[in-house]
Amino acid sequence: MLDADFRSAKQFWEPFYENRDRPIPFFPNKPDENLVAEVQAGRLKGGKALELGCGPGRNALYLARQGYQVEAYDLSETAIAWAKERAAEEQLDVHFESRSVFELTLKQEYDLVYDSGCLHHLLPHQRISYIEMIDQALKPGGYLGLTCFAPGYGGQGGPELVMDDWDVYREKSMRGGLAFTEEKLRYILGDAFECVELRPMKAMGPDDAYFGLPILWVTLWKKPEVQGCTD
């Protein structure tokens, strides 16, 4: 019922990826600077990875180059076709599939779940299922890496203000994506995961090897090794 008042996400993203020559910062095949930093720091050491909302595959391909077994999903069939082309060009084995993250059935099999820009396009009520899905996907001790909009960047490609969740439903719009404060991110994710890092993304230029825009938060969360207690 809550979804019915909003345009489907696929209706937006399918045409978004049709023109590959558009000057979209995350179209080039460059991984997020924070993802590279975590790999280089030795926190992310390989294993099995899941990317949510992978777009044309830049982060999934990077993880595959680092030895991860990668599954990556996106609503847009156009984006997935582009990602598969890139994987074929590099002769990388990545499972790309056009599918909603809410259609996945997962069982504590991933060492890493990565989300570069999916959370801030979810409706507020969808966050509950989103967090439950990630918790079910990660092994104990596994990591969630996430980037999302920070406020204060109106006119620079990001939101100016943090939109009240109730206003999303009153206006029947997310205004292109929701911004989060540090406190709100900790509130949403802190019950399920331990925060390892939360900082602004570093700015990267067009000639840099990695993607980075300061309009985004970059965060890393760890699923506790032991959950709950037993008698």
Secondary structure, 3 states (H helix, E strand, C coil): CCHHHCCCHHHHHHHHCCCCCCCCCCCCCCCEHHHHHHHHHCCCCCCEEEEECCCCCHHHHHHHHCCCEEEEEECCHHHHHHHHHHHHHHCCCEEEEECCHHHCCCCCCEEEEEEECCHHHCCCCHHHHHHHHHHHHEEEEEEEEEEEECCCCCCCCCCCCCCCHHHHHHHCCCCCCCCCCHHHHHHHHCCCCEEEEEEECCCCCCCCCCECCCCEEEEEEECCCCCCCCC
